[in-house]
């Protein structure tokens, strides 16, 4: 796990006033772990530049990139809300100003809202006199995520903070061991599915037998990852609780999922709230071939798409080299 981060200016002995960080995209739920299991992926991410300011406030100074229409009221912005929670908890007398560089589309099922708040937190943390551990940032990240999703859940922010596959409970993050050869293919169709709409699809009654089956499948996936046993994962990576209710929201989902399974996926499902679809594979070559077939299945529904192939043990949010120029990048 990441140790507390501290940054010193290379230009003087004074405290660094500006820091930047990138948080990478994530696959929430991983099918069987609704709201508590996720992993990050290489290939897409959000960057936040955070400036320490004297005023005791949090400001959104700018939003750039693939998404520009986001709330600039800090309390309504995931990055702003996360830093407001950080300031309040630590009793900070100074404030922060944020510029967001969006590289993850919103409503994509790739953790776009979570990435903004995690990147901002990691950058702001580097400006503190006593930077916190990544685990200690978890609660603030969930506060930010709640602005977009309507609830505190860690399956996106947890893996972004620690990297890799993470079990994210209400109060704890546990990074799980995964064989380095295991890869995922994630395909994002060019259609927006808002998180709140995806969660609304889950309303209704559930049978006790469904919960028992889902618990068994989650246990098999966790045990398979821990032991490096692909057959256990293959047996367990089947979402019987959430996927059936959200599948109608994802165009051509059944064919996209089958394309992954036809290319030796250990399992495939909806990434986060959708509409992106992911598959887990024992080898990168299988994931790359599957990504092509999954994009073709979306194309059959008239949708362009992007694909990402990454180790399941993906990268944690990264603090970037920063020089305080006195101006925003």
Beta strands, then each sheet from edge to edge (+ up, - down):
strand 1: 18-28
strand 2: 37-53
strand 3: 58-65
strand 4: 95-102
strand 5: 165-168
strand 6: 173-176
strand 7: 183-189
strand 8: 267-270
strand 9: 277-281
strand 10: 305-311
strand 11: 318-320
sheet 1: 3+ 4+ 2- 1+ 11-
sheet 2: 3+ 4+ 2- 5+ 6-
sheet 3: 8+ 9- 7+ 10-
end
